[in-house]
Amino acid sequence: MTDLCDVINWRRRDSLTTMSGQPTEDQMARIKALGVRDVINLGPHTNTGALPDETGTLAALGMNYIYMPVDFSAPTQADFDAFCAALAQLKDRPVHVHCIYNARVSAFFYRYARERRGGNLTEAFALMDGIWRPGGVWASFIDKPEDIELPIRYAGYDY
């Protein structure tokens, strides 16, 4: 697969999995051209920057859309369980996972690797750290108690 570096915070997790912030409609078509037929969105449709009709956009492209909005102020175990179930269902198929900025997604994949469900922990941390460093509820969510009292920090702005 080719990388689409013009998509906000585009990252390649492995040969079958890409992740990013919110792609545009044109970028969704280019993601499909990479061979991706399944898209998971962790960003609520109500967020600034969300596509006006992502469901319709992906349906028109013939892509499978899995919408599982995660409240940025309160990620839950149920959110993570749904994410893991979706990945299990899509195993061995190219998938693109996005939210608005790739903060939610990178944290979910970091926790996924940390719990030994898949992926390399060092690589998952590097992918996340290239975007942000979770503090507060997100540090708790990814089981980094040493960062719970710290604020959320974004690469290029806070470090």
LOKE-432913 format. One line per field, with one value per residue: residue number from 1; residue in three letters; x, y, z of N, C-alpha, C in turn. Coordinates in nm, 2 decimals, m for minus. Each point is the difference from the previous one (the first is absolute). Example, Ala and Ser with C-alpha at 12.3 -4.5 7.8 and 13.67 -1.06 7.14 Angstrom:
kolmar: 1 / 2
marmi: ALA / SER
n_x: 1.32 / m0.04
n_y: m0.57 / 0.11
n_z: 0.78 / m0.07
ca_x: m0.09 / 0.09
ca_y: 0.12 / 0.11
ca_z: 0.00 / 0.00
c_x: 0.09 / m0.08
c_y: 0.12 / 0.11
c_z: 0.00 / 0.08
# end
This chain:
kolmar: 1 / 2 / 3 / 4 / 5 / 6 / 7 / 8 / 9 / 10 / 11 / 12 / 13 / 14 / 15 / 16 / 17 / 18 / 19 / 20 / 21 / 22 / 23 / 24 / 25 / 26 / 27 / 28 / 29 / 30 / 31 / 32 / 33 / 34 / 35 / 36 / 37 / 38 / 39 / 40 / 41 / 42 / 43 / 44 / 45 / 46 / 47 / 48 / 49 / 50 / 51 / 52 / 53 / 54 / 55 / 56 / 57 / 58 / 59 / 60 / 61 / 62 / 63 / 64 / 65 / 66 / 67 / 68 / 69 / 70 / 71 / 72 / 73 / 74 / 75 / 76 / 77 / 78 / 79 / 80 / 81 / 82 / 83 / 84 / 85 / 86 / 87 / 88 / 89 / 90 / 91 / 92 / 93 / 94 / 95 / 96 / 97 / 98 / 99 / 100 / 101 / 102 / 103 / 104 / 105 / 106 / 107 / 108 / 109 / 110 / 111 / 112 / 113 / 114 / 115 / 116 / 117 / 118 / 119 / 120 / 121 / 122 / 123 / 124 / 125 / 126 / 127 / 128 / 129 / 130 / 131 / 132 / 133 / 134 / 135 / 136 / 137 / 138 / 139 / 140 / 141 / 142 / 143 / 144 / 145 / 146 / 147 / 148 / 149 / 150 / 151 / 152 / 153 / 154 / 155 / 156 / 157 / 158 / 159
marmi: MET / THR / ASP / LEU / CYS / ASP / VAL / ILE / ASN / TRP / ARG / ARG / ARG / ASP / SER / LEU / THR / THR / MET / SER / GLY / GLN / PRO / THR / GLU / ASP / GLN / MET / ALA / ARG / ILE / LYS / ALA / LEU / GLY / VAL / ARG / ASP / VAL / ILE / ASN / LEU / GLY / PRO / HIS / THR / ASN / THR / GLY / ALA / LEU / PRO / ASP / GLU / THR / GLY / THR / LEU / ALA / ALA / LEU / GLY / MET / ASN / TYR / ILE / TYR / MET / PRO / VAL / ASP / PHE / SER / ALA / PRO / THR / GLN / ALA / ASP / PHE / ASP / ALA / PHE / CYS / ALA / ALA / LEU / ALA / GLN / LEU / LYS / ASP / ARG / PRO / VAL / HIS / VAL / HIS / CYS / ILE / TYR / ASN / ALA / ARG / VAL / SER / ALA / PHE / PHE / TYR / ARG / TYR / ALA / ARG / GLU / ARG / ARG / GLY / GLY / ASN / LEU / THR / GLU / ALA / PHE / ALA / LEU / MET / ASP / GLY / ILE / TRP / ARG / PRO / GLY / GLY / VAL / TRP / ALA / SER / PHE / ILE / ASP / LYS / PRO / GLU / ASP / ILE / GLU / LEU / PRO / ILE / ARG / TYR / ALA / GLY / TYR / ASP / TYR
n_x: 0.08 / m0.04 / 0.08 / m0.10 / 0.12 / m0.09 / m0.03 / m0.07 / 0.12 / 0.02 / m0.03 / 0.11 / m0.10 / m0.05 / 0.02 / m0.08 / 0.07 / m0.09 / 0.05 / m0.10 / 0.01 / m0.10 / m0.02 / 0.03 / m0.11 / 0.08 / 0.05 / m0.13 / m0.03 / 0.10 / m0.06 / m0.12 / 0.06 / 0.03 / m0.13 / m0.02 / m0.07 / 0.08 / m0.09 / 0.08 / m0.10 / 0.09 / m0.01 / m0.06 / m0.11 / m0.02 / 0.11 / 0.06 / m0.02 / m0.10 / 0.00 / m0.07 / 0.04 / 0.08 / m0.11 / m0.05 / 0.10 / 0.01 / m0.13 / 0.01 / 0.10 / m0.11 / 0.03 / 0.04 / m0.09 / 0.09 / m0.11 / 0.10 / m0.09 / 0.11 / m0.06 / 0.06 / m0.10 / m0.04 / 0.12 / m0.07 / m0.01 / m0.13 / 0.05 / 0.09 / m0.09 / m0.08 / 0.10 / 0.02 / m0.12 / 0.00 / 0.12 / m0.06 / m0.10 / 0.08 / 0.04 / 0.12 / m0.07 / 0.03 / 0.04 / m0.08 / 0.07 / m0.10 / 0.04 / 0.00 / 0.09 / m0.04 / m0.07 / m0.14 / 0.01 / 0.10 / m0.08 / m0.10 / 0.08 / 0.04 / m0.12 / m0.04 / 0.11 / m0.03 / m0.12 / 0.10 / m0.08 / 0.11 / 0.10 / 0.10 / 0.02 / 0.13 / m0.04 / m0.08 / 0.09 / 0.09 / m0.09 / m0.04 / 0.12 / m0.01 / m0.11 / 0.00 / 0.00 / m0.08 / m0.08 / m0.02 / m0.12 / 0.07 / 0.07 / m0.11 / m0.06 / 0.12 / m0.04 / 0.01 / m0.01 / 0.12 / m0.09 / m0.07 / 0.10 / 0.06 / 0.01 / m0.10 / 0.10 / 0.01 / 0.04 / 0.11 / m0.08 / m0.01 / 0.05
n_y: m0.12 / 0.09 / 0.10 / 0.06 / 0.05 / 0.04 / m0.12 / 0.07 / 0.01 / m0.02 / m0.12 / m0.08 / m0.08 / m0.06 / m0.11 / m0.03 / 0.07 / 0.09 / 0.12 / 0.09 / 0.13 / 0.09 / m0.11 / 0.07 / 0.04 / 0.09 / 0.02 / m0.01 / 0.07 / 0.08 / 0.00 / 0.01 / 0.09 / 0.01 / m0.03 / 0.11 / m0.09 / 0.00 / 0.08 / 0.02 / 0.06 / 0.05 / 0.09 / 0.07 / m0.03 / 0.03 / m0.07 / 0.12 / 0.01 / m0.05 / m0.10 / 0.07 / m0.09 / m0.03 / m0.03 / 0.11 / 0.07 / m0.07 / 0.02 / 0.13 / m0.01 / m0.06 / 0.09 / m0.09 / 0.05 / 0.01 / 0.05 / 0.03 / 0.10 / 0.06 / 0.02 / 0.11 / 0.04 / m0.11 / m0.04 / m0.11 / m0.09 / 0.04 / 0.12 / m0.03 / m0.06 / 0.10 / 0.08 / m0.07 / 0.00 / 0.13 / 0.02 / m0.08 / 0.07 / 0.10 / m0.09 / 0.02 / 0.12 / 0.08 / 0.08 / 0.10 / 0.04 / 0.08 / 0.12 / 0.11 / m0.04 / m0.12 / 0.07 / 0.00 / 0.00 / 0.10 / 0.05 / m0.03 / 0.03 / 0.10 / 0.02 / m0.01 / 0.07 / 0.09 / m0.02 / 0.01 / 0.09 / 0.07 / m0.01 / 0.07 / m0.01 / m0.02 / m0.07 / m0.06 / 0.00 / m0.03 / m0.08 / m0.04 / m0.02 / m0.04 / m0.02 / m0.08 / 0.05 / m0.11 / 0.09 / 0.02 / 0.01 / 0.06 / 0.06 / 0.02 / 0.05 / 0.06 / 0.02 / 0.13 / m0.07 / m0.01 / m0.01 / m0.06 / 0.04 / m0.05 / 0.12 / 0.01 / m0.06 / 0.10 / m0.09 / 0.07 / m0.02 / m0.12 / m0.06
n_z: 0.00 / m0.07 / 0.04 / 0.07 / m0.01 / m0.10 / 0.05 / 0.08 / 0.05 / m0.13 / 0.04 / m0.02 / 0.04 / m0.11 / m0.06 / 0.10 / 0.08 / m0.04 / 0.04 / 0.04 / m0.01 / 0.00 / m0.09 / m0.11 / m0.07 / m0.05 / 0.12 / 0.03 / m0.11 / 0.04 / 0.11 / m0.07 / m0.08 / 0.12 / m0.02 / 0.07 / 0.06 / 0.11 / 0.05 / 0.11 / 0.05 / 0.08 / m0.10 / 0.09 / m0.07 / 0.13 / m0.01 / 0.03 / m0.12 / 0.06 / m0.08 / m0.09 / m0.08 / 0.10 / 0.06 / m0.05 / 0.04 / 0.11 / 0.02 / m0.04 / 0.08 / 0.05 / 0.10 / 0.08 / 0.07 / 0.10 / 0.05 / 0.08 / 0.02 / 0.02 / 0.12 / m0.06 / 0.07 / m0.06 / m0.04 / m0.05 / 0.09 / 0.00 / 0.00 / 0.10 / 0.07 / m0.04 / 0.03 / 0.10 / 0.02 / m0.04 / 0.06 / 0.09 / m0.02 / 0.00 / 0.09 / m0.04 / 0.03 / m0.11 / 0.09 / 0.00 / 0.10 / 0.03 / 0.04 / 0.08 / 0.09 / 0.02 / 0.09 / m0.01 / m0.14 / 0.01 / 0.09 / m0.08 / m0.10 / 0.07 / 0.05 / m0.12 / m0.03 / 0.09 / m0.04 / m0.09 / m0.05 / m0.02 / m0.08 / m0.03 / 0.13 / m0.03 / m0.11 / 0.07 / 0.10 / m0.09 / m0.05 / 0.13 / 0.04 / m0.12 / 0.07 / 0.11 / 0.12 / 0.01 / 0.06 / 0.13 / m0.04 / m0.10 / 0.09 / 0.07 / m0.11 / m0.02 / 0.13 / 0.00 / 0.12 / m0.05 / m0.10 / 0.09 / 0.08 / m0.11 / m0.07 / m0.09 / m0.07 / m0.09 / m0.08 / 0.00 / 0.10 / 0.07 / m0.10
ca_x: m0.08 / 0.06 / m0.05 / m0.07 / 0.05 / m0.07 / m0.11 / 0.05 / 0.06 / 0.01 / 0.10 / m0.02 / 0.03 / 0.06 / m0.03 / m0.15 / m0.08 / 0.04 / m0.08 / 0.02 / m0.11 / m0.11 / 0.03 / m0.10 / m0.06 / 0.10 / 0.10 / m0.07 / 0.01 / 0.14 / 0.02 / m0.05 / 0.09 / 0.11 / m0.04 / m0.08 / m0.14 / m0.06 / 0.04 / m0.05 / 0.00 / m0.01 / m0.04 / m0.14 / m0.04 / m0.03 / 0.13 / 0.04 / 0.08 / m0.06 / m0.07 / m0.14 / m0.07 / 0.10 / m0.07 / m0.04 / 0.12 / 0.06 / m0.09 / 0.01 / 0.13 / 0.00 / 0.08 / m0.06 / 0.02 / m0.02 / 0.00 / 0.00 / 0.05 / 0.06 / 0.00 / 0.14 / 0.02 / m0.04 / 0.01 / m0.04 / 0.03 / m0.09 / 0.05 / 0.11 / m0.05 / m0.06 / 0.12 / 0.07 / m0.09 / 0.01 / 0.12 / 0.00 / m0.09 / 0.06 / 0.14 / 0.05 / m0.05 / 0.05 / m0.09 / 0.04 / m0.06 / 0.02 / m0.09 / 0.01 / 0.14 / 0.07 / 0.04 / m0.07 / 0.05 / 0.13 / m0.01 / m0.06 / 0.10 / 0.10 / m0.06 / m0.01 / 0.13 / 0.04 / m0.07 / 0.05 / m0.11 / 0.05 / 0.09 / 0.12 / m0.02 / 0.09 / m0.04 / m0.13 / 0.03 / 0.06 / m0.11 / m0.07 / 0.09 / 0.02 / m0.12 / m0.03 / 0.03 / m0.12 / m0.01 / m0.14 / m0.09 / 0.06 / 0.11 / m0.07 / m0.05 / 0.11 / 0.07 / 0.13 / m0.03 / 0.10 / m0.04 / m0.14 / m0.01 / 0.05 / m0.09 / 0.02 / 0.10 / 0.00 / 0.13 / 0.02 / m0.05 / 0.04 / 0.13
ca_y: 0.12 / 0.13 / 0.08 / 0.12 / 0.09 / 0.12 / m0.03 / 0.05 / m0.10 / m0.13 / m0.10 / m0.13 / m0.09 / m0.12 / m0.02 / 0.00 / 0.10 / 0.14 / 0.08 / 0.14 / 0.09 / 0.00 / 0.02 / 0.07 / m0.09 / m0.03 / m0.09 / m0.13 / m0.08 / m0.04 / m0.11 / m0.12 / m0.03 / m0.08 / m0.14 / 0.00 / 0.00 / 0.01 / 0.12 / 0.01 / 0.14 / 0.02 / 0.14 / 0.03 / 0.08 / 0.14 / 0.08 / 0.09 / m0.07 / m0.13 / 0.01 / 0.02 / m0.13 / m0.11 / m0.13 / 0.00 / 0.01 / m0.14 / m0.09 / 0.03 / m0.06 / m0.14 / m0.04 / m0.04 / 0.11 / m0.04 / 0.12 / m0.02 / 0.13 / 0.00 / 0.13 / 0.03 / 0.03 / m0.12 / m0.13 / m0.10 / m0.14 / m0.04 / 0.05 / m0.08 / m0.13 / 0.01 / 0.02 / m0.13 / m0.09 / 0.04 / m0.04 / m0.14 / m0.03 / 0.05 / m0.05 / m0.04 / 0.09 / 0.13 / 0.08 / 0.14 / 0.04 / 0.14 / 0.08 / 0.13 / 0.04 / m0.12 / m0.01 / m0.12 / m0.12 / m0.04 / m0.05 / m0.13 / m0.10 / m0.01 / m0.09 / m0.13 / m0.06 / m0.01 / m0.12 / m0.12 / m0.05 / 0.01 / 0.11 / 0.02 / 0.10 / 0.11 / 0.07 / 0.06 / 0.12 / 0.10 / 0.06 / 0.09 / 0.11 / 0.09 / 0.08 / 0.06 / m0.07 / 0.00 / 0.02 / m0.01 / m0.12 / m0.08 / m0.08 / m0.11 / m0.10 / m0.09 / m0.06 / 0.07 / 0.08 / 0.11 / 0.12 / 0.04 / 0.14 / 0.09 / 0.04 / m0.06 / 0.08 / m0.04 / 0.01 / 0.13 / 0.11 / m0.01 / m0.08
ca_z: 0.00 / 0.00 / 0.11 / m0.04 / 0.10 / 0.02 / 0.09 / 0.13 / 0.09 / m0.06 / 0.05 / m0.04 / 0.12 / m0.05 / m0.15 / m0.02 / 0.09 / 0.00 / 0.10 / m0.02 / 0.03 / m0.09 / m0.14 / m0.08 / m0.09 / m0.11 / 0.06 / 0.02 / m0.13 / m0.02 / 0.10 / m0.06 / m0.11 / 0.06 / 0.03 / 0.13 / m0.02 / 0.14 / 0.08 / 0.13 / 0.04 / 0.15 / 0.03 / m0.01 / m0.12 / 0.04 / 0.02 / m0.10 / m0.10 / m0.04 / m0.13 / 0.02 / m0.02 / m0.02 / m0.03 / m0.14 / m0.08 / m0.01 / m0.07 / m0.14 / m0.04 / 0.02 / 0.11 / 0.12 / 0.10 / 0.13 / 0.08 / 0.14 / 0.05 / 0.14 / 0.06 / 0.03 / 0.14 / 0.08 / m0.07 / 0.09 / m0.02 / m0.11 / m0.13 / m0.04 / m0.03 / m0.13 / m0.09 / m0.01 / m0.07 / m0.14 / m0.05 / m0.01 / m0.11 / m0.12 / m0.01 / m0.14 / m0.10 / 0.02 / 0.08 / 0.03 / 0.12 / 0.02 / 0.08 / m0.05 / 0.00 / 0.02 / 0.14 / 0.05 / m0.07 / 0.04 / 0.14 / 0.00 / m0.05 / 0.10 / 0.10 / m0.07 / 0.00 / 0.14 / 0.05 / m0.08 / m0.09 / m0.13 / m0.02 / 0.08 / 0.09 / m0.03 / m0.12 / 0.03 / 0.08 / m0.09 / m0.08 / 0.08 / 0.05 / m0.11 / m0.01 / 0.13 / 0.12 / 0.08 / 0.14 / 0.05 / m0.02 / m0.10 / 0.07 / 0.07 / m0.10 / m0.06 / 0.11 / 0.03 / 0.12 / 0.03 / m0.07 / 0.03 / 0.05 / m0.11 / m0.10 / m0.13 / m0.08 / m0.14 / m0.07 / m0.07 / 0.08 / 0.14 / 0.01
c_x: 0.09 / m0.05 / m0.05 / 0.04 / m0.07 / m0.13 / 0.05 / 0.04 / m0.01 / 0.11 / m0.04 / 0.04 / 0.07 / m0.04 / m0.15 / m0.07 / 0.07 / m0.09 / 0.03 / m0.10 / m0.10 / 0.04 / m0.12 / m0.07 / 0.09 / 0.10 / m0.06 / 0.01 / 0.14 / 0.04 / m0.06 / 0.09 / 0.12 / m0.04 / m0.08 / m0.15 / m0.08 / 0.06 / m0.07 / 0.02 / m0.02 / m0.04 / m0.15 / m0.03 / m0.02 / 0.13 / 0.03 / 0.10 / m0.05 / m0.07 / m0.15 / m0.08 / 0.10 / m0.06 / m0.04 / 0.12 / 0.06 / m0.09 / 0.01 / 0.13 / 0.00 / 0.08 / m0.08 / 0.03 / m0.04 / 0.01 / m0.01 / 0.06 / 0.05 / 0.00 / 0.14 / 0.02 / m0.03 / 0.01 / m0.03 / 0.05 / m0.09 / 0.05 / 0.12 / m0.04 / m0.06 / 0.11 / 0.07 / m0.09 / m0.01 / 0.12 / 0.01 / m0.09 / 0.07 / 0.14 / 0.03 / m0.06 / 0.06 / m0.11 / 0.06 / m0.08 / 0.03 / m0.09 / 0.02 / 0.15 / 0.09 / 0.06 / m0.07 / 0.06 / 0.13 / 0.01 / m0.07 / 0.09 / 0.11 / m0.05 / m0.01 / 0.13 / 0.04 / m0.07 / 0.03 / m0.11 / 0.05 / 0.09 / 0.12 / m0.02 / 0.09 / m0.05 / m0.14 / 0.02 / 0.06 / m0.11 / m0.08 / 0.08 / 0.03 / m0.12 / m0.03 / 0.05 / m0.12 / 0.03 / m0.14 / m0.07 / 0.07 / 0.12 / m0.05 / m0.05 / 0.11 / 0.09 / 0.14 / m0.03 / 0.10 / m0.03 / m0.14 / m0.01 / 0.05 / m0.11 / 0.02 / 0.10 / 0.00 / 0.14 / 0.00 / m0.05 / 0.05 / 0.13 / 0.07
c_y: 0.13 / 0.08 / 0.13 / 0.11 / 0.13 / m0.01 / 0.04 / m0.12 / m0.14 / m0.08 / m0.14 / m0.09 / m0.12 / m0.01 / 0.01 / 0.12 / 0.14 / 0.08 / 0.14 / 0.08 / 0.00 / 0.02 / 0.08 / m0.11 / m0.05 / m0.10 / m0.13 / m0.08 / m0.05 / m0.11 / m0.13 / m0.05 / m0.08 / m0.14 / m0.01 / m0.01 / 0.02 / 0.13 / 0.00 / 0.15 / 0.01 / 0.14 / 0.02 / 0.09 / 0.15 / 0.08 / 0.09 / m0.07 / m0.13 / 0.02 / 0.02 / m0.13 / m0.11 / m0.13 / 0.00 / 0.00 / m0.14 / m0.10 / 0.02 / m0.06 / m0.15 / m0.06 / m0.03 / 0.10 / m0.05 / 0.13 / m0.03 / 0.13 / m0.02 / 0.14 / 0.03 / 0.03 / m0.12 / m0.13 / m0.11 / m0.14 / m0.06 / 0.05 / m0.09 / m0.14 / m0.01 / 0.01 / m0.13 / m0.10 / 0.03 / m0.05 / m0.15 / m0.05 / 0.03 / m0.06 / m0.05 / 0.08 / 0.13 / 0.09 / 0.14 / 0.04 / 0.15 / 0.06 / 0.14 / 0.04 / m0.12 / m0.01 / m0.13 / m0.13 / m0.05 / m0.05 / m0.13 / m0.10 / m0.02 / m0.10 / m0.14 / m0.08 / m0.02 / m0.13 / m0.13 / m0.06 / 0.01 / 0.12 / 0.01 / 0.12 / 0.12 / 0.08 / 0.07 / 0.13 / 0.10 / 0.06 / 0.10 / 0.12 / 0.10 / 0.09 / 0.07 / m0.08 / 0.02 / 0.03 / m0.02 / m0.13 / m0.09 / m0.08 / m0.11 / m0.11 / m0.09 / m0.06 / 0.06 / 0.09 / 0.11 / 0.13 / 0.05 / 0.15 / 0.10 / 0.04 / m0.08 / 0.10 / m0.05 / 0.03 / 0.12 / 0.12 / 0.00 / m0.07 / m0.01
c_z: 0.00 / 0.12 / m0.06 / 0.10 / 0.01 / 0.08 / 0.14 / 0.09 / m0.06 / 0.06 / m0.06 / 0.13 / m0.05 / m0.15 / m0.03 / 0.07 / m0.02 / 0.10 / m0.03 / 0.07 / m0.10 / m0.15 / m0.06 / m0.09 / m0.11 / 0.06 / 0.03 / m0.13 / m0.02 / 0.10 / m0.06 / m0.11 / 0.06 / 0.03 / 0.12 / m0.03 / 0.13 / 0.07 / 0.13 / 0.04 / 0.15 / 0.03 / m0.02 / m0.12 / 0.04 / 0.02 / m0.11 / m0.10 / m0.05 / m0.14 / 0.03 / m0.01 / m0.03 / m0.03 / m0.15 / m0.10 / m0.02 / m0.07 / m0.15 / m0.06 / 0.01 / 0.11 / 0.13 / 0.11 / 0.13 / 0.09 / 0.14 / 0.07 / 0.15 / 0.05 / 0.05 / 0.15 / 0.09 / m0.08 / 0.10 / m0.04 / m0.11 / m0.14 / m0.05 / m0.04 / m0.14 / m0.11 / m0.02 / m0.07 / m0.15 / m0.06 / m0.02 / m0.12 / m0.14 / m0.03 / m0.14 / m0.11 / 0.02 / 0.07 / 0.02 / 0.13 / 0.02 / 0.11 / m0.06 / m0.01 / 0.01 / 0.14 / 0.06 / m0.06 / 0.05 / 0.14 / 0.00 / m0.05 / 0.10 / 0.11 / m0.06 / 0.01 / 0.15 / 0.06 / m0.07 / m0.09 / m0.15 / m0.02 / 0.09 / 0.09 / m0.02 / m0.12 / 0.03 / 0.08 / m0.10 / m0.09 / 0.08 / 0.04 / m0.12 / m0.02 / 0.13 / 0.11 / 0.10 / 0.15 / 0.05 / m0.03 / m0.11 / 0.05 / 0.07 / m0.09 / m0.06 / 0.10 / 0.02 / 0.12 / 0.03 / m0.08 / 0.03 / 0.04 / m0.10 / m0.09 / m0.13 / m0.07 / m0.14 / m0.07 / m0.08 / 0.07 / 0.14 / 0.03 / m0.13
# end
